[in-house]
Amino acid sequence: MAYKQHANIPAVTKLAGTALTGSYQTIATFQDDVFMLFIFNSCDEPVQISLDGGTTTHFELENESVAVDLRSNEVGIKTPTIQVKALSSVPTSGSVRITAVQNSAGFS
């Protein structure tokens, strides 16, 4: 059986917690639709995640991780730019990491 499309799972993108500020910073820009996201926050302070380039805050994460399975609802995020910022205090340790499952075009 042939697959309808091939998945691309790029290398983990990472941003050090000490590099975060109160303004959104880009952690990953994808060139194709994303169907599943794995977001890991190991920072010692909460962070906020935006999936639309900093327009909307979609997640607030303490020292935790989240898996977002969009494919289960047969949807995806069209070429997202994922950004992260410190919620209140800038972290002094840890990082935010993103891995995504997407079509085969990749990310930049």
LODOLO-315650 format. One record per residue (C-alpha): residue number from 1; residue in one letter; chain; x, y, z. Coordinates in nm, 2 decimals. Each point is the difference from the previous one (the first is absolute). Layout:
BEGIN
SITE  num  residuo  cadena       u       v       w
SITE  NUM        a       A       X       Y       Z
...
//
This chain:
BEGIN
SITE  num  residuo  cadena       u       v       w
SITE    1        m       A    0.00    0.00    0.00
SITE    2        a       A    0.14    0.34   -0.10
SITE    3        y       A   -0.03    0.30    0.24
SITE    4        k       A   -0.20    0.30   -0.11
SITE    5        q       A    0.28    0.23    0.11
SITE    6        h       A    0.33   -0.03    0.18
SITE    7        a       A    0.07    0.15    0.34
SITE    8        n       A    0.30    0.21    0.08
SITE    9        i       A    0.12    0.01    0.35
SITE   10        p       A    0.27    0.27    0.02
SITE   11        a       A    0.27    0.03    0.26
SITE   12        v       A   -0.10    0.15    0.33
SITE   13        t       A    0.00    0.38    0.00
SITE   14        k       A    0.11    0.15    0.33
SITE   15        l       A    0.02    0.34    0.18
SITE   16        a       A    0.19    0.04    0.33
SITE   17        g       A   -0.22    0.13    0.28
SITE   18        t       A    0.26    0.27    0.08
SITE   19        a       A   -0.06    0.14   -0.36
SITE   20        l       A   -0.37    0.06    0.07
SITE   21        t       A   -0.15    0.34    0.07
SITE   22        g       A   -0.35    0.14    0.04
SITE   23        s       A   -0.03    0.03   -0.38
SITE   24        y       A   -0.06   -0.29   -0.23
SITE   25        q       A    0.30   -0.15   -0.17
SITE   26        t       A   -0.01   -0.25   -0.29
SITE   27        i       A    0.10   -0.35    0.09
SITE   28        a       A   -0.11   -0.17   -0.34
SITE   29        t       A   -0.14    0.10   -0.33
SITE   30        f       A   -0.14   -0.29   -0.20
SITE   31        q       A   -0.04    0.00   -0.38
SITE   32        d       A   -0.28   -0.25   -0.01
SITE   33        d       A   -0.30   -0.10    0.20
SITE   34        v       A    0.05   -0.14    0.35
SITE   35        f       A   -0.22   -0.28    0.12
SITE   36        m       A    0.16   -0.08    0.34
SITE   37        l       A    0.21    0.20    0.24
SITE   38        f       A    0.20   -0.10    0.30
SITE   39        i       A    0.09    0.30    0.22
SITE   40        f       A    0.23   -0.05    0.30
SITE   41        n       A    0.07    0.27    0.26
SITE   42        s       A    0.28   -0.07    0.25
SITE   43        c       A    0.04    0.36    0.10
SITE   44        d       A   -0.02    0.09    0.37
SITE   45        e       A   -0.27    0.27   -0.08
SITE   46        p       A   -0.33   -0.03   -0.20
SITE   47        v       A    0.00    0.08   -0.37
SITE   48        q       A   -0.27    0.09   -0.26
SITE   49        i       A   -0.01   -0.16   -0.34
SITE   50        s       A   -0.16    0.15   -0.32
SITE   51        l       A   -0.06   -0.21   -0.31
SITE   52        d       A   -0.09    0.30   -0.22
SITE   53        g       A    0.31    0.22    0.02
SITE   54        g       A   -0.08    0.17    0.33
SITE   55        t       A   -0.35    0.12   -0.08
SITE   56        t       A   -0.17   -0.24    0.24
SITE   57        t       A    0.12   -0.18    0.32
SITE   58        h       A   -0.09   -0.36   -0.05
SITE   59        f       A    0.17   -0.17    0.29
SITE   60        e       A    0.14    0.09    0.34
SITE   61        l       A    0.24   -0.26    0.12
SITE   62        e       A    0.18   -0.04    0.34
SITE   63        n       A    0.27   -0.26    0.02
SITE   64        e       A   -0.19   -0.24   -0.21
SITE   65        s       A   -0.07   -0.13   -0.36
SITE   66        v       A   -0.29   -0.03   -0.23
SITE   67        a       A   -0.08   -0.20   -0.31
SITE   68        v       A   -0.25    0.16   -0.24
SITE   69        d       A   -0.15   -0.26   -0.24
SITE   70        l       A   -0.18    0.20   -0.27
SITE   71        r       A   -0.02   -0.29   -0.24
SITE   72        s       A   -0.25   -0.18    0.22
SITE   73        n       A   -0.25    0.27   -0.10
SITE   74        e       A    0.12   -0.01   -0.36
SITE   75        v       A    0.14    0.36    0.02
SITE   76        g       A    0.34    0.15    0.00
SITE   77        i       A    0.17    0.34    0.06
SITE   78        k       A    0.09    0.16   -0.33
SITE   79        t       A    0.37    0.10   -0.01
SITE   80        p       A    0.02    0.11    0.36
SITE   81        t       A    0.25    0.23    0.16
SITE   82        i       A    0.03   -0.12    0.36
SITE   83        q       A    0.11    0.26    0.26
SITE   84        v       A    0.07   -0.01    0.37
SITE   85        k       A    0.04    0.26    0.27
SITE   86        a       A    0.04    0.02    0.38
SITE   87        l       A   -0.33    0.03    0.19
SITE   88        s       A    0.13    0.23    0.27
SITE   89        s       A    0.35   -0.07    0.12
SITE   90        v       A    0.28   -0.09   -0.24
SITE   91        p       A    0.12   -0.36    0.05
SITE   92        t       A    0.34   -0.05    0.14
SITE   93        s       A    0.03   -0.36   -0.12
SITE   94        g       A   -0.15   -0.25   -0.23
SITE   95        s       A   -0.12    0.03   -0.36
SITE   96        v       A   -0.31   -0.03   -0.22
SITE   97        r       A    0.02   -0.27   -0.27
SITE   98        i       A   -0.24   -0.06   -0.29
SITE   99        t       A   -0.03   -0.31   -0.22
SITE  100        a       A   -0.27   -0.02   -0.27
SITE  101        v       A   -0.15   -0.25   -0.24
SITE  102        q       A   -0.07    0.16   -0.34
SITE  103        n       A   -0.01   -0.06   -0.37
SITE  104        s       A    0.34   -0.06   -0.17
SITE  105        a       A    0.10    0.36   -0.08
SITE  106        g       A    0.19    0.07    0.33
SITE  107        f       A    0.06    0.31    0.20
SITE  108        s       A    0.24    0.29    0.02
//
